[in-house]
Every structure is written in C-alpha cells, then in structure tokens.
C-alpha cells in the first residue's frame, strides 16, 4: 500500500486550515478516523441502534452480535487467553481507574506499595495516588535518566515484599521510547509484583502479545488507534479479574439482586455496568483492521524514513532540545517532544497552527516529567503512517521560520 492510497481512507486529512493544507502531527492525542470506522459508527447508529444483551428482538440481537464479535476480535488482536479477559471501557483512563479501585479493594492493605514510573501520563499516576490514600499504601516512583530511559537498575532495588504492582507505559507519550515491557515484567514477577501496562501509545506503533509479554493488565484507547472516541479496552488475567470486586453497580453486571444482597455476573460482565457505548465499541474492529493494514512493509519503510529524517533534523539543531533519545537498537516511535531556548512552546504551536500544522504544546498530561527535565512544557509532533515526507519537510521549514520570528 502506498501512503497516498492510505490517505484516501482518512477524509479529515484533506482539509485546509487558514487556507493551507492541514499537516496533522497531533496523532498521540487522537488519531484521524478512516471511512471504515465512520461507516460502522453511522450504520450502527442508524440501523442497529438497540441495547445489547437484554431484549430478544432482532435489532437487539444484531447489536449484541456486533458488540460481542468485537470482544472476540480484540481478544485475538492482543492474543488474550479468553474473551472473559477483555473488558470494554470508555478509554485508557477509565480502564486504569477501574483496575486501581478494584485491585486496591481486593489486594491492597495498609503498608503495601505501588510503583509508577516518572514518565507516566497523569492517568497512570493519579488513580494510584487516590487508591494509596484510600488504602493507606505507599506510592513509589521509578525514575528516568537524563535521556529519558527507565532506571531498571533502580527498579530492582525498590521492589520489596510489600510491592504489589508496577504501573508503567509501554511507550511514554512525551518521550516516544519503547520500554522493555517483557524485561520489566520478568523483574517484577521474580519479586511477586504484578504489572499494569499503559498501551495508549504502544498499541498504535508496536502492538502487543499479552501472553508473550506476560503483563497482568494492559489498557488502551480506541480513539488513538483510529477508532471512535469513548472506547477503550482493559485486558486482565482471568484469575485476577475474578478476585476483584466490580467498580460500579447497576444493570447487566449482576447475576441476582435481592434486598438481602446481590451476586455478580461472570466475567467480563461484572465490570460492564449499565448501557455501554454500544454504537462506538464495534468501531474497534475496522480500526484495528486498519492498524493491521498499516503494517504493510512499504508503509513501514516509508514511515521509518520520515521518522529518521525528523529525528536527524531536530537532534542536529543547536536551538532545539529534544527529549527521548534512543540508544543503540532501541525503538522510538515517530513522536518528538522538544523545547527551544528562549521561546515559549505555546507561542511556537500558535504560529505553526497559522501555517496549517497541528502539534501539541504544554505539559502533555505529564507534569512530573516536565519537572524532571526542568521545563514548563514542551512542543510535541506525533505522526501516524498516513503522514508524508512532504509534511515532515514542511513542518521543519515552518518550525525554523517560527523560531526565527520569536528569537
């Protein structure tokens, strides 16, 4: 598949901004949607708009089939052992909050420990802080070095018999370096510590085999991998999910309800209370199918050329401080966060916007990372396989122009 052929599937890429062709380099925040996803969402909303699992009429049966077929597709995509290990949520944030609450209720006692890495998104920090405060547990931090690599040597030293879980990103949303999840899991499991992996960025660019990686929980959002907003996935090992109490109570998550007590539905139902996002969840199928198509060898080679070009252009510019520097054979996704001495990141983003280039500026919902590197914020350019070399070259030229205007 050629990139121009791929771009035809994404109508949002063909628009103009301020009279200039849009260069969309904010994919780490949310990706564009292909027509296949838009068509699926439209079809379900118009023709199969019925609640699932409950009624016996034809529309309800069709909606239920679409929803549960999606669960099986996601199970296979992640290589989970069973469908009961796949829980649908509204996104990565909801999935992490679910685990933090339910895992905390089942397994955490006063004096226990949770570890989060210094590079985490707020969504993989705050829920654990809340749980630790509620349960009287201690939150520990796994630091990163000056180039943005996790200090695995430190990890081995801070794991204790009271450490119950490590929460870590597969790929940082600010640094873009792929973390060695399998190695991290092996280290933690050797000390009887479980691992939750935030795959919000990793699912898009590296994928995962959850059984091979060995992680105990894995979470991601649909809207970052070409699906509809309000969709997310929690993978959890069956033996853990079965021991965890439900996060919310309501319809569908029950087996029986009496005023004397309630029993809960079997997995995954007990974690899916109420009416789910029944029209949007099935868009995960065409979205993940699109992601598979993007693994085409020609697209991968082309994308690597763009990524190498941007890395060289940004890292060789003396006015730019690039964060997240890979070592040796380490993989870095096409995500580049940087600052410019004497220039505010938001000013750069505003000028680039007027040039038709959409990038992210600010703290990236990772304030501890900003503190770690002594900055108030960064500028981030994040690409997808539908981006082109021409766009990358336009971005670098526009960035140089914007810097010149501000210095």
Secondary structure, DSSP 8 states (H G I E B T S, - for coil): --HHHHHTT-GGGG-EETTEE-EE-BTTT-----HHHHHHHHHHHHH----SSS--SHHHHHHHHHHHHHHHHHHHHHT-S-GGGEEEESSHHHHHHHHHHHHHHHH--TT-EEEEETT--GGGTHHHHHHHHHHT-EEEEE-B-TTS-B-HHHHHHH--TTEEEEEEESB-TTT-BB--HHHHHHHHHTTT-EEEEE-TTHHHHT---HHHH--SEEEEESGGGTS-TT-EEEEE-HHHHHHS--SS-SSSSEEEEETTEEEE-STTGGG--S---TTTTTHHHHHHHHHHHTT-HHHHHHHHHHHHHHHHHHHT-TTEEEE----TT--B-SEEEEEETTB-HHHHHHHHHHTTEE-EEE-TT-HHHHHHHT-S-EEEEE--TT--HHHHHHHHHHHHHHHHHH-
